Amino acid sequence: MSFDPNLLITYAPLMLSGLWATVWITTTATLIALALGLVLSLFNMFGPKLLRGLTRAYIEIMRG
């Protein structure tokens, strides 16, 4: 089995499309997680007692 540069040239647009999709999904998921984490931490620190309890329960369940 040897390296065939023609395959790389043929499939480069498809691979770049997959790379773009991966970067997009990673960036979107990171921003959503950051926003959710910020909101939950603010509820945990400054929220009413009920919200503090719910966010602490959620955090402990997600941490395992």
C-alpha positions as CSV (number, residue, x, y, z in Angstrom):
1,M,0.0,0.0,0.0
2,S,1.5,3.4,-1.0
3,F,0.5,7.0,-0.7
4,D,-1.5,8.3,-3.6
5,P,-1.5,12.1,-3.7
6,N,-4.4,12.1,-6.2
7,L,-6.7,10.8,-3.5
8,L,-5.7,13.7,-1.3
9,I,-6.5,16.1,-4.0
10,T,-9.7,14.4,-4.9
11,Y,-11.0,14.3,-1.3
12,A,-9.6,17.5,0.0
13,P,-12.8,19.5,-0.3
14,L,-14.7,16.8,1.6
15,M,-12.1,16.7,4.3
16,L,-12.1,20.5,4.7
17,S,-15.9,20.4,4.9
18,G,-15.6,17.8,7.7
19,L,-13.0,19.9,9.4
20,W,-15.2,23.0,9.2
21,A,-18.2,21.0,10.7
22,T,-16.0,19.8,13.5
23,V,-14.8,23.3,14.4
24,W,-18.3,24.6,14.2
25,I,-19.8,22.0,16.5
26,T,-16.9,22.3,19.0
27,T,-17.2,26.1,19.1
28,T,-20.9,26.0,19.5
29,A,-20.9,23.4,22.2
30,T,-18.2,25.3,24.1
31,L,-20.1,28.5,24.0
32,I,-23.3,26.8,25.1
33,A,-21.5,25.1,28.0
34,L,-19.8,28.3,29.0
35,A,-23.2,30.2,29.1
36,L,-24.9,27.4,31.0
37,G,-22.0,27.1,33.5
38,L,-22.1,30.8,34.1
39,V,-25.8,30.9,34.7
40,L,-25.7,27.9,37.0
41,S,-22.8,29.3,39.0
42,L,-24.6,32.6,39.4
43,F,-27.7,30.8,40.5
44,N,-25.6,28.7,42.9
45,M,-24.0,31.8,44.4
46,F,-26.7,34.4,44.4
47,G,-30.0,32.7,43.6
48,P,-33.0,32.1,45.8
49,K,-32.7,29.1,48.1
50,L,-34.8,26.9,45.8
51,L,-32.6,27.6,42.8
52,R,-29.4,27.2,44.8
53,G,-30.6,23.7,45.8
54,L,-31.6,22.8,42.3
55,T,-28.4,23.9,40.8
56,R,-26.3,22.2,43.5
57,A,-28.2,19.0,42.9
58,Y,-27.7,19.3,39.1
59,I,-24.0,20.0,39.5
60,E,-23.5,17.1,41.9
61,I,-25.4,14.7,39.5
62,M,-23.3,15.9,36.5
63,R,-20.0,15.5,38.4
64,G,-21.0,12.0,39.4
